[in-house]
Amino acid sequence: MALFSKLFGGGKTPEPAPSEDYKDFAITPVPQKESGGWRLSARIEKDGQEHVLIRSDVLQTKEQADDASIAKAKQMIDEQGERLFGSP
């Protein structure tokens, strides 16, 4: 059975990347495993509010996706700030 789980995506789950603080926001990269690699995704939080960022970009390694997810989240914070949560 262990052989099949390794062949079809089972086995060890990668370690989650640590959250990073940026301009009073907490960014947690949460890339999603895809058949071609890792899809960019991050959770952006502030004051009990949360925004989930999901991009179409797929990178080869989880580390690349973690770094790119944080960079894209920072860009969104710079561009939208509090409006990420639907505030005017």
FIKOLZA-1660 file (N, C-alpha, C; in steps of 0.1 Angstrom, whole numbers, plus 5000, padded with zeros to 4 digits):
% residues 88
   i   px   py   pz ch aa at
   1 5008 4988 5000  A  M  N
   1 5000 5000 5000  A  M CA
   1 5009 5013 5000  A  M  C
   2 5020 5013 5007  A  A  N
   2 5028 5024 5008  A  A CA
   2 5033 5028 4994  A  A  C
   3 5036 5019 4986  A  L  N
   3 5041 5021 4972  A  L CA
   3 5030 5029 4964  A  L  C
   4 5018 5025 4965  A  F  N
   4 5007 5032 4958  A  F CA
   4 5005 5046 4963  A  F  C
   5 5006 5048 4976  A  S  N
   5 5004 5062 4981  A  S CA
   5 5015 5071 4977  A  S  C
   6 5027 5066 4976  A  K  N
   6 5038 5074 4971  A  K CA
   6 5036 5077 4956  A  K  C
   7 5032 5068 4948  A  L  N
   7 5030 5070 4934  A  L CA
   7 5019 5079 4931  A  L  C
   8 5008 5079 4939  A  F  N
   8 4997 5088 4936  A  F CA
   8 4995 5099 4945  A  F  C
   9 5006 5105 4950  A  G  N
   9 5005 5118 4958  A  G CA
   9 5004 5116 4973  A  G  C
  10 5005 5104 4978  A  G  N
  10 5004 5103 4992  A  G CA
  10 5018 5105 4999  A  G  C
  11 5019 5101 5011  A  G  N
  11 5032 5103 5018  A  G CA
  11 5033 5115 5026  A  G  C
  12 5045 5121 5027  A  K  N
  12 5047 5132 5036  A  K CA
  12 5040 5145 5031  A  K  C
  13 5035 5152 5040  A  T  N
  13 5029 5165 5037  A  T CA
  13 5041 5176 5039  A  T  C
  14 5043 5185 5029  A  P  N
  14 5053 5195 5031  A  P CA
  14 5051 5204 5043  A  P  C
  15 5061 5208 5049  A  E  N
  15 5060 5217 5061  A  E CA
  15 5054 5230 5056  A  E  C
  16 5044 5235 5064  A  P  N
  16 5039 5249 5060  A  P CA
  16 5049 5260 5063  A  P  C
  17 5049 5269 5054  A  A  N
  17 5058 5281 5055  A  A CA
  17 5053 5290 5067  A  A  C
  18 5062 5296 5073  A  P  N
  18 5058 5305 5084  A  P CA
  18 5051 5318 5079  A  P  C
  19 5043 5324 5087  A  S  N
  19 5036 5336 5084  A  S CA
  19 5046 5348 5084  A  S  C
  20 5043 5358 5077  A  E  N
  20 5052 5370 5076  A  E CA
  20 5044 5382 5078  A  E  C
  21 5048 5391 5087  A  D  N
  21 5042 5404 5089  A  D CA
  21 5046 5414 5079  A  D  C
  22 5036 5422 5074  A  Y  N
  22 5039 5432 5064  A  Y CA
  22 5029 5443 5065  A  Y  C
  23 5033 5455 5070  A  K  N
  23 5024 5467 5071  A  K CA
  23 5012 5463 5079  A  K  C
  24 5014 5457 5091  A  D  N
  24 5003 5453 5100  A  D CA
  24 4994 5442 5094  A  D  C
  25 4997 5436 5083  A  F  N
  25 4990 5424 5078  A  F CA
  25 4998 5412 5081  A  F  C
  26 4992 5401 5083  A  A  N
  26 4999 5388 5084  A  A CA
  26 4997 5380 5071  A  A  C
  27 5008 5376 5065  A  I  N
  27 5007 5368 5052  A  I CA
  27 5012 5354 5055  A  I  C
  28 5003 5344 5051  A  T  N
  28 5007 5330 5052  A  T CA
  28 5006 5324 5039  A  T  C
  29 5018 5320 5033  A  P  N
  29 5017 5313 5020  A  P CA
  29 5011 5299 5022  A  P  C
  30 5001 5296 5013  A  V  N
  30 4995 5283 5014  A  V CA
  30 4994 5277 4999  A  V  C
  31 5005 5275 4992  A  P  N
  31 5004 5270 4978  A  P CA
  31 4997 5257 4978  A  P  C
  32 4990 5255 4966  A  Q  N
  32 4982 5243 4964  A  Q CA
  32 4989 5234 4954  A  Q  C
  33 4990 5221 4958  A  K  N
  33 4997 5212 4949  A  K CA
  33 4988 5209 4937  A  K  C
  34 4994 5210 4926  A  E  N
  34 4988 5208 4913  A  E CA
  34 4996 5197 4905  A  E  C
  35 4991 5192 4894  A  S  N
  35 4998 5182 4887  A  S CA
  35 5011 5187 4881  A  S  C
  36 5011 5200 4878  A  G  N
  36 5024 5205 4872  A  G CA
  36 5033 5213 4881  A  G  C
  37 5029 5213 4894  A  G  N
  37 5037 5219 4904  A  G CA
  37 5029 5225 4916  A  G  C
  38 5031 5238 4919  A  W  N
  38 5024 5244 4931  A  W CA
  38 5018 5257 4926  A  W  C
  39 5005 5258 4929  A  R  N
  39 4998 5270 4925  A  R CA
  39 4999 5281 4936  A  R  C
  40 5002 5293 4932  A  L  N
  40 5003 5304 4941  A  L CA
  40 4991 5307 4949  A  L  C
  41 4992 5307 4962  A  S  N
  41 4981 5310 4971  A  S CA
  41 4986 5315 4984  A  S  C
  42 4979 5325 4990  A  A  N
  42 4983 5330 5003  A  A CA
  42 4970 5335 5011  A  A  C
  43 4971 5335 5024  A  R  N
  43 4961 5340 5033  A  R CA
  43 4966 5353 5038  A  R  C
  44 4958 5364 5036  A  I  N
  44 4962 5377 5042  A  I CA
  44 4952 5380 5053  A  I  C
  45 4957 5384 5065  A  E  N
  45 4949 5386 5076  A  E CA
  45 4952 5399 5083  A  E  C
  46 4942 5406 5089  A  K  N
  46 4944 5417 5097  A  K CA
  46 4931 5420 5105  A  K  C
  47 4933 5422 5118  A  D  N
  47 4922 5425 5127  A  D CA
  47 4910 5415 5126  A  D  C
  48 4913 5403 5125  A  G  N
  48 4903 5392 5124  A  G CA
  48 4896 5391 5111  A  G  C
  49 4901 5398 5101  A  Q  N
  49 4895 5397 5087  A  Q CA
  49 4905 5389 5079  A  Q  C
  50 4900 5382 5069  A  E  N
  50 4909 5374 5061  A  E CA
  50 4905 5375 5046  A  E  C
  51 4916 5375 5038  A  H  N
  51 4914 5375 5023  A  H CA
  51 4923 5363 5018  A  H  C
  52 4917 5355 5009  A  V  N
  52 4925 5344 5004  A  V CA
  52 4928 5348 4989  A  V  C
  53 4941 5348 4987  A  L  N
  53 4947 5351 4973  A  L CA
  53 4950 5338 4966  A  L  C
  54 4944 5336 4954  A  I  N
  54 4947 5324 4946  A  I CA
  54 4950 5329 4932  A  I  C
  55 4962 5325 4927  A  R  N
  55 4966 5330 4913  A  R CA
  55 4967 5318 4904  A  R  C
  56 4967 5320 4891  A  S  N
  56 4967 5309 4882  A  S CA
  56 4982 5304 4880  A  S  C
  57 4992 5312 4885  A  D  N
  57 5006 5308 4883  A  D CA
  57 5009 5295 4890  A  D  C
  58 5016 5286 4883  A  V  N
  58 5020 5274 4889  A  V CA
  58 5036 5273 4888  A  V  C
  59 5042 5271 4899  A  L  N
  59 5057 5270 4899  A  L CA
  59 5061 5256 4902  A  L  C
  60 5074 5252 4899  A  Q  N
  60 5078 5239 4901  A  Q CA
  60 5080 5234 4915  A  Q  C
  61 5085 5243 4924  A  T  N
  61 5088 5238 4938  A  T CA
  61 5079 5246 4948  A  T  C
  62 5076 5240 4959  A  K  N
  62 5069 5246 4970  A  K CA
  62 5076 5259 4975  A  K  C
  63 5089 5258 4976  A  E  N
  63 5096 5270 4980  A  E CA
  63 5095 5282 4971  A  E  C
  64 5095 5279 4958  A  Q  N
  64 5093 5290 4948  A  Q CA
  64 5079 5296 4950  A  Q  C
  65 5069 5287 4951  A  A  N
  65 5055 5291 4953  A  A CA
  65 5053 5299 4966  A  A  C
  66 5060 5295 4977  A  D  N
  66 5059 5302 4989  A  D CA
  66 5064 5316 4987  A  D  C
  67 5076 5318 4981  A  D  N
  67 5082 5331 4979  A  D CA
  67 5073 5340 4970  A  D  C
  68 5069 5334 4959  A  A  N
  68 5060 5342 4950  A  A CA
  68 5047 5345 4956  A  A  C
  69 5041 5337 4964  A  S  N
  69 5029 5340 4971  A  S CA
  69 5030 5351 4980  A  S  C
  70 5041 5352 4988  A  I  N
  70 5043 5363 4997  A  I CA
  70 5046 5376 4989  A  I  C
  71 5053 5375 4978  A  A  N
  71 5056 5387 4970  A  A CA
  71 5043 5392 4964  A  A  C
  72 5034 5384 4959  A  K  N
  72 5022 5388 4953  A  K CA
  72 5012 5394 4964  A  K  C
  73 5012 5388 4976  A  A  N
  73 5004 5393 4986  A  A CA
  73 5009 5407 4991  A  A  C
  74 5022 5409 4991  A  K  N
  74 5027 5422 4994  A  K CA
  74 5023 5433 4984  A  K  C
  75 5023 5429 4971  A  Q  N
  75 5019 5437 4960  A  Q CA
  75 5004 5441 4962  A  Q  C
  76 4996 5431 4965  A  M  N
  76 4982 5434 4967  A  M CA
  76 4979 5444 4979  A  M  C
  77 4987 5442 4990  A  I  N
  77 4986 5450 5001  A  I CA
  77 4989 5464 4998  A  I  C
  78 5000 5466 4990  A  D  N
  78 5005 5479 4986  A  D CA
  78 4994 5486 4977  A  D  C
  79 4988 5478 4968  A  E  N
  79 4979 5484 4959  A  E CA
  79 4965 5486 4965  A  E  C
  80 4960 5477 4974  A  Q  N
  80 4946 5478 4978  A  Q CA
  80 4945 5481 4993  A  Q  C
  81 4955 5477 5001  A  G  N
  81 4954 5480 5016  A  G CA
  81 4941 5474 5022  A  G  C
  82 4934 5482 5029  A  E  N
  82 4922 5477 5037  A  E CA
  82 4911 5473 5027  A  E  C
  83 4911 5477 5014  A  R  N
  83 4901 5474 5005  A  R CA
  83 4901 5459 5001  A  R  C
  84 4912 5452 5005  A  L  N
  84 4912 5437 5003  A  L CA
  84 4900 5431 5010  A  L  C
  85 4895 5437 5021  A  F  N
  85 4885 5431 5029  A  F CA
  85 4871 5436 5025  A  F  C
  86 4870 5444 5014  A  G  N
  86 4857 5449 5010  A  G CA
  86 4854 5463 5016  A  G  C
  87 4864 5469 5023  A  S  N
  87 4861 5482 5029  A  S CA
  87 4863 5493 5018  A  S  C
  88 4855 5503 5019  A  P  N
  88 4856 5514 5008  A  P CA
  88 4869 5522 5010  A  P  C
% end
